[in-house]
Amino acid sequence: MTLFSTKDNPVPEGAETGQVVAADGVSLRFARWRPEPTTPLRGTVCLFAGRTEKIEKYFETVRDLLRRGFAVATVDWRGQGGSQRLLRNPMKGHIDDFADYQYDLEAFMREVVIPTCPPPYFALAHSMGAAILLDSAREGDRVFDRMFLVAPMLELSLLKHDVAARRMARLLTGVGFSRAYVPRGRRARINEFHFDGNRLTSDTKRFARNLTITMEQPQLDVGPPTIGWVTAAFDLMERFTDPLVARSIRQPLLMVAAGDDQIVSTPAIERFGTRLIAGASLVIPGARHELLQERDTFREPLLAAFDAFIPGSARP
């Protein structure tokens, strides 16, 4: 399996890549790194991306972690990046049930991380990836010593009529339209991506860097979600609204929300954090959804929170 470089986003040195097959037969692309031999080894950080994202988008973060003395392992979720696509149209972001992502997590940890990466294990996850990890913790899994969850997808903030959207998604899924794009959903053309008005980051350089990856390696991209994906996401997020779910989680974790997040709900993250017994939340004011792709004025406090929460971490 190949990782792809661009001029401003080279592959970190020492990458080892491969393929792992989940229990239901879906093949997944993974990558792993070890820090320089002269750097004290502090364990492994498992990096989990959000919806539509690929390993290449996190090369900068991989370098940040390697400098801190962590080995790094990461995987593309099914249906995106360099992993197997689930529909004939590879650009459709689809899932039948969010429980299917647990197959990816289980295979990655069992076949890649535990046999080949040094413990202890920590999780760094963003948005959809963070929600998948929370769902794993809800089921009682404790493979990670600690989880650091960035803008977890507990509730969406980009919907004006949330209840109506949930009802419509379930209705359309029930009558056989689960694999259709969401209404008005289509893959945007490259010339339609503009920094002005984007909801993801206020950093022009990192926005341009990520857009270049899409332009040069379009096969890694994925378009809007299907109705089935949206229905499955609503089902997952509704589970998190039960106060007893948060209180049942014994996994030590820290959630970091973005103060100007227009994708997921920051108030929902704060509410969930107040209910946790072994976790908490904090907000970085003014930041947008993709905190790891944000300007340094927002990104540096995020990494400082990581350093404070993950044992053995030290700022380079």
Secondary structure, DSSP 8 states (H G I E B T S, - for coil): -----BTTB---TT-EEEEEE-TTS-EEEEEEE---TTS----EEEEE--TT--GGGGHHHHHHHHHTT-EEEEE--TTSTTS--SSSSTTSB--S-TTHHHHHHHHHIIIIIHHHS-SSEEEEEETHHHHHHHHHHHTT----SEEEEES--SSBSS-SSHHHHHHHHHHHHHTT-TTSB-TT-----GGG--STT-SS-S-HHHHHHHHHHHHH-GGG---SBBHHHHHHHHHHHHHHTSHHHHHH--S-EEEEEETT-SSB-HHHHHHHHHH-SSEEEEEETT--S-GGGS-HHHHHHHHHHHHHHSTT----
